[in-house]
Amino acid sequence: METRELAYFLAVADELHFGRAASQLGIAQPALSKAIRRLERRLEISLFVRTSRSVTLTAAGQVLARDARTALDAVSAAAARTQRAGARDPRLVLAIKPGGDAGLLPAMLAAYESEPDVLPVEVVFEGDRTNALRQGRADAALLYTPADDLSGLDTETLLSEAPVAVLPAFHPLAHRPGLRMSDLERERLHKHDPTDTGAVGSLSELMHLIALGRKIAVLPRSLTTPLREDLTTVPVTDVPPSVLVLAWPAHSTSPSVAALARAAAKVAAAPATEDRR
C-alpha cells in the first residue's frame, strides 16, 4: 500500500463522505473514489458500505483506519527524526512537562553524558508528549502511567509514587492520616491527570489557588516539593500510584536513545531513587 492511498482512505474514514473528503484533499471526487476502489481490490475486501444516503466503515475498514493512522504517523515521525539526525547540529530531543521529572532529570542527564559518542540533549516542554514521540517531534519523553498512553512505546521505569491530596493548612481534612477520593467529592478538585497543570497556567498557580481555598489537587508527591508553608499533603489511599517512565518509540535503533535508556535504568536503580519510592 502507498502512503498516499492510506491518506485518501483516512480522509474518507474521518468524513464518511466522499465529496467532503475529496474537497479536504484537494482532488476530484471521481479520482478519490477510484483510488479507494483500487485499494479495496488490492486488499480483496470492502472497506466501506456505500448507500445513496450514507458511507460507513466495514469491520475491516475500522481495523485499517486504526492501523493506517499509526503507519502514517510512523512515516512522518521517521522523516522528522531523519531530518534531525542529518542536521548540522544533530541532537536528541527529550520532551517533558515542567516539574514532571520528579527531580531525577539532572542525575539522568549526568549519567547519559558519561556514555560514549552521545548526541547533545535538547529538553523541550510539551503538553502532549506521547504525540510528540509518535509524530517525531521528540526522540524520548518522560511520561506518567496510567495517565499517559504507552501503546507502541518502549519504557524504562524511574519512580513509583503514591498520590497525595494537596490542601490548604486550614482545611478540615488537613490533619487526617489518610483520605479516600470519596472524602474529596464535594471539594473543588483539580480533575486533570496528575501531571497536567496546564489548565491553571502553571504548578505554582495551582498551588496558589489551593492556598486560597479555591482548589484541591491529587498529585504525585514529587510535584509538591518544595511545599508552601500554608499547604499540607495527605496520602490518598484508593488511587493507584503514578509511575514515572522514560519512553521512546518501540524498535528504536538510535544509539543515543539506547544510551539515555541505560542512564535512566542506572538512576532508577540508585539508592537515592529507592528511598523516594
Secondary structure, DSSP 8 states (H G I E B T S, - for coil): --HHHHHHHHHHHHHS-HHHHHHHHTS-HHHHHHHHHHHHHHHTS--EEE-SS-EEE-HHHHHHHHHHHHHHHHHHHHHHHHHHHTSSS--EEEEE-TTTTTT-HHHHHHHHHTSTT---EEEEE-SSHHHHHHTTS-SEEEEEETTS--TTEEEEEEEEE-EEEEEETTSTTTT-S-B-GGGGTTS-EE-S-TT--GGGSSHHHHHHHHHTTS-EEEEEGGGG-S--TTEEEEEBTTS--EEEEEEEETT---HHHHHHHHHHHHHHHSHHHHHH-
